[in-house]
């Protein structure tokens, strides 16, 4: 059974990688679906985010990366995927993901597995890291070296 780990990954963090790795340990394969959230302003364009995610998961057997454009339920149906894996950090994440999981299930029968964030990166988000980087802070401990370099190049420091 394959699962999907969807997100915008702008940029992908070590917290995302923790969820992807743990999902791979449970399921036979994982598709990381890199999408677009219409409520977010992005640092990287879709192709750049795809490249950074592919680089970050390159050493993880059984993990592939694909772009997603449209509804997650359609993406999963077209690929025969019946499970979504999402990481949750706080109660607000749980509330949002619960709503999404219920809607996805009503639309298509798609099931959702929520994994609690690991303690090492449980308070880290991409948006927080973008803010830290914009103010020339060090995000290196929270991202891969390639992501750190890409963010530094984009921000200009």
Buried (B, 14 or more C-beta within 10 A) or exposed (E): EBBBBBBBBBBBBBBBBBBBBBBBEEBEBBBBBBBBEEEEEBBBEBEBBBBBBBBBBEEBEBBEBBBBEEEBBEBBBEEEBBBBBBBBBEEEBBEEBBEBBEEBBEEBEBBBBBBBBBEEBBEBBBEEBBEBBBEEEEBBEBBBEBBBEBBBEBBEE
